[in-house]
Amino acid sequence: MLGWPLGFFIGVICGLSVVLLIRTATTSRVTLKATLAEISQLLAIPTFCFAGPWLTKGWLSQDAFDRALSPYAISLALSFALIAGYPLFMLIVDTCHGITGPTTGPRS
């Protein structure tokens, strides 16, 4: 039963961190140093999401980990999508508009 609440908790934390990183990326100046810092922070999120070594070595035996993995992954994905899904979608839309320019009607 540890998988559901732990996945939800980690999903909420990761979702909020992605939302904060998006907010920081859209409001700060674009420099190489800032971009590399954002990339390194984004690359650290999956390690935290999938618990790294702290969960498998410290808290759970292999059997308990195997039983908790599916509920953990499902609740992690759902809670992350609920929190970060819309901001990520809007970032993609804004990026596409920045590349192609906004369209006001059908292209001819």
C-alpha positions, 0 to 999 in steps of 0.5 A: 500500500506504500506505492499509491501515497508515495507516488502521489507525493513524489508526483506533486513535488515533481509537478510543482518543481516543473511548474516553478522551472517553467515560470523561472525559464519564462521570466528570466533573461536568456543566457548560456549560464541560465539555460545550462542551470535550467537543463541541469535542474530538469535532468535531476527531476527523473532521478527524484521521481523514480526514487533513486537509490534511497527507496530501494536500498533504505525502505523496501525489500525487493518483494515490497518494491515489486508490489509497490512499483505499479501503483507508484508509477500510476499515481506518480504519472497522474499527479504529475500530469494533473499539476504540470500537464497544462503549463507544459502544454501552454509552454509548447504552444507558446514555443510553437507560436514563437517559431512559426508566428501566430496564425489568425486563420487558415493558411493559403 
